[in-house]
């Protein structure tokens, strides 16, 4: 038991704590990852640069997009997953098949998901474009700045919906059937049973799904990168900005990419994710206690 705990703790330190400290250290340097270029300590220069007027518009745009992406995808994901979980918790014919279909997108890679939705939303002949053409309409889809982020949110919800459904199903199956029998004897309708019996007992599942949704959305950049590229301002997320600064991908003239500056952005992101997650956890825990 002690050996297993020690091994687990060692793995956590090696692959969790040590890299995190490494990123923090790198954020105080001007390292660029280019052979032959010396690395210097710049201390808080990268953080000052992040909040400077020169980068304020770009960074505020990324933070705003990240907030919209995280809030919208989490809320939609929770609502849709709960409805599907309640439906699949009924005695339906082929219920296990439907559960598998709902969970299937979760096991697909980001590249596969991006390819599927890029083909579906291809503005020059995809199924969505053909459907709009029947009504005399057309759209650039991911090429439309007003629509691009909303479509990425849609794909994000579709891709991770299965996990939320599984968590809600586990919560629904843990609700004692005796409570429904008592509620039915008291004349409670299906909606009243859901509102006063099911929903309060799903509070732990709701907490888990909200936290997973927020953390995943605030750290996710792969779908935005695959679907719209690294330079689309309409879908520029904070995590995508870290990737662009650390590994390149910007189309406009700029000095060589700095891993030090990217590390500083990632530390700012870490603080923001921590604040939002702790605030959400505190609220949800109080809500569980009230329910």
Phi, psi and omega in degrees: 000311180294323180294318179296317178296318180296319179296318178296319179295320179297317179296320179297317180294316184292317187256358178238300186288313183299312177299324179296316177295322178299317178297319178299317179295315181298329182295345178263013180237174176251028182303137182239354178071017179255124181302137176092348179263120182292154179254135181237155172282126178243359178054245187269009184300318180296321179290320177296321178296323180298320182266006182284164179297330182296327183248002188298313183298315180297316183287321177295323176298317180294318179294318178297316177297321180295317179297314178297316181298314183292313183293310184294313182295322180292314181296314180295317180300315181297313183296312182292318181297320179295317179296316180293320180297319178297319180293314183284352176276351178281167178277084181255149174286130183076025184301317181295325177295315180297322177297320179296320180296318179296322183279342186306316181301336182295329184270355178280147177286161181299321180296319179295315178299316179298319179295316181301310185283334174293324177288317180298318184258027175292120186287351183249031177142007178287167180303319181294319179294322178295322178295316178296326181297332178296335179256012179073023181244162175209159182208151175273353179055248183294345177274354179268113182303330181281345186245339190301310183294323179296322179289324176296321176299317178301314181294321178300315179297315180299322185287327186247008183299324185302321181296316180296321179297317179298317180296316178293322178298319177298319178293320180294321181286346177271353179285124181298133180293338179301326181295322178292322179296317178295316180297322179293321177295329179279358178086018180287138177284173178301318179295317179295323176297318179293317185291319188255349179244301186291307187300314178299323182283350175269006183304315178298321177294321178297317179300314180298316182292320179296314181295316178297319180295315181295310182297316181297316182292320183286342180254354186273138174220347189299315182294318178298321180293314183290320186278325187234355180086171185276351190248007182279112182296333182291336181238020180286107178264162182297319179293326176291326177297323176300314180297314182298316181290326183277327187234006177090184179122353179282145184264347182263159183296133181199158177296164180308141184298142184246117174293333177295315178293322177297320178295323178296319177297319181294328177289322174298317177298319179301316179295316180297316179298318179297316181296312182296318182294315180295321178295316179295320180296317180297316179295315183292325177294319176295323178295319177301319181294323179291323181286000000 
